[in-house]
Amino acid sequence: MDIQIATLCDFAADYNGKLVISGTFDTLAARALPVVHPSCSLALRFCFTQEDSGRHKLSINIINEDGEPLDPQNMPIEPEFEVQLPPNTPFLTRNVILNLQGLRFANAGIYSVDLGCDGELLMRLPLRIVHVQQPQAELAS
């Protein structure tokens, strides 16, 4: 199993097997903390081969610098899936899009989106939350 694409983005869609990604990012700027990011997507493209056939358990977890889940009530997200390739098929690709709404970041810092399968960490996407100050001219208005 190979992850060909993994990114956080503003929007993603699957159109007949084509993965469409718009606005990929790794940093969010916040004027106040905590900050809630209203909506984004995690776009993934997997490539499976015959040796990947069988049942698997994906794990998606957004964690802070201390390794604690961003939302312990709802994470990790752990869907199970079956991989079956038709005979004489060397590989098969599948797109997975997870729409995330209302992600709440309590503090500035480095977070990560951990992607795992069957108990093994496959990839870690970094996400930086930066606290930015308003310019003085805006404060006076």
Residue pairs with C-beta under 8 A, 6 or more apart in sequence:
1 46
1 47
1 48
1 49
1 52
1 56
1 83
1 117
1 122
2 46
2 47
2 48
3 44
3 45
3 46
3 47
3 115
3 122
3 123
4 45
4 46
4 47
4 93
5 19
5 21
5 43
5 44
5 45
6 42
6 43
6 44
6 45
6 113
6 115
6 123
6 125
7 21
7 24
7 42
7 43
7 125
8 24
8 25
8 26
8 40
8 41
8 42
8 43
8 113
8 125
8 127
9 21
9 22
9 23
9 24
9 25
9 40
9 41
9 42
9 43
10 22
10 23
10 25
10 40
10 41
11 20
11 21
11 22
11 23
11 41
12 19
12 20
12 21
12 22
12 41
12 42
12 43
12 97
13 19
13 20
13 97
14 20
14 95
14 97
17 93
17 95
19 43
19 45
19 95
19 97
21 43
24 43
25 40
26 125
26 126
26 127
26 128
27 127
27 128
27 129
27 130
28 35
28 37
28 105
28 127
28 128
28 129
28 130
29 130
29 132
30 105
30 108
30 129
30 130
30 131
30 132
31 131
31 132
31 133
31 134
33 105
33 106
33 107
33 108
33 129
33 131
34 104
34 105
34 106
34 107
35 104
35 105
35 129
36 102
36 103
36 104
36 105
37 100
37 102
37 103
37 105
38 101
38 102
39 99
39 100
39 101
39 102
40 99
40 100
40 103
41 97
41 98
41 99
41 100
42 60
42 97
42 98
42 100
42 113
43 95
43 96
43 97
44 95
44 96
44 97
44 98
44 115
45 93
45 94
45 95
45 96
46 93
46 94
46 95
46 96
47 91
47 92
47 93
48 83
48 85
48 91
48 92
48 93
48 94
49 85
49 90
49 91
49 92
50 85
50 89
50 90
52 83
52 85
53 83
53 84
53 85
54 82
54 83
55 80
55 81
55 82
55 83
56 80
56 81
56 82
56 83
56 117
56 118
57 78
57 79
57 80
57 117
57 118
57 119
58 77
58 78
58 79
58 80
58 81
58 96
58 115
58 116
58 117
59 76
59 77
59 78
59 114
59 115
59 116
59 117
59 119
60 75
60 76
60 77
60 78
60 98
60 113
60 114
60 115
60 116
61 69
61 75
61 76
61 77
61 113
61 114
61 116
62 69
62 70
62 71
62 75
62 103
62 111
62 112
62 113
62 114
62 127
63 69
63 70
63 111
63 112
63 114
64 70
64 107
64 109
64 111
65 109
65 110
65 111
69 75
69 76
70 103
70 104
70 105
70 111
71 103
71 104
76 114
77 98
83 92
85 91
85 92
105 111
105 129
107 129
108 129
108 130
108 131
109 128
109 129
110 126
110 127
110 128
110 129
111 126
111 127
111 128
111 129
112 124
112 125
112 126
112 127
113 124
113 125
113 127
114 121
114 123
114 124
115 121
115 122
115 123
115 124
115 125
116 122
